[in-house]
Amino acid sequence: MSSKEINEIESARFIQQMLGELRVMAKTNNMDMLSYLIEIAYIESNDQLRKQMGVKSVPRKRNVTS
C-alpha cells in the first residue's frame, strides 16, 4: 500500500469520525433534517472507506442512535 493510499484511508477515517460526532450532536439537538443528511454522508463515507481498503460491501444493519 502506497503512502498516498494510506493518506486517503486516514482522511476517510477522520471524515467518518467527524460525521459520526456531528450526527450525534444534530440528533441530540433535535435537528432532524440535518441529522438525516449527516447520516447519509456518514454512510457514504463508510462505503468510500471500504472501497479504498478493498473490502467488499456486505449488507448490514446500520448503527443508528434513536
VOKOL-485938 format. One record per residue (C-alpha): residue in one letter; x, y, z. Coordinates in steps of 0.5 Angstrom, whole numbers, plus 500, padded with zeros to 3 digits. Layout:
<dolos>
AXYZ;...
</dolos>
This chain:
<dolos>
M500500500;S503507498;S503513502;K498516498;E493511499;I495511507;N494518507;E487517503;I485512508;E487516514;S483522511;A477518510;R477515517;F478522520;I472525516;Q468519518;Q469520525;M468527525;L461526521;G459521527;E460526532;L456531528;R451526527;V450525535;M450533536;A445534531;K440529534;T441531541;N439538539;N433535535;M436538528;D432532525;M434534517;L441536519;S442529523;Y439526517;L443529512;I449528516;E447520517;I447520509;A454523509;Y457518514;I454512510;E457515504;S464516508;N464508510;D463506503;Q468510501;L473508506;R471500505;K472502498;Q479505499;M481499503;G479494498;V473491503;K467488499;S461491501;V457487506;P449489507;R449490515;K444494519;R446501521;N448503528;V443509529;T442513535;S435514537;
</dolos>
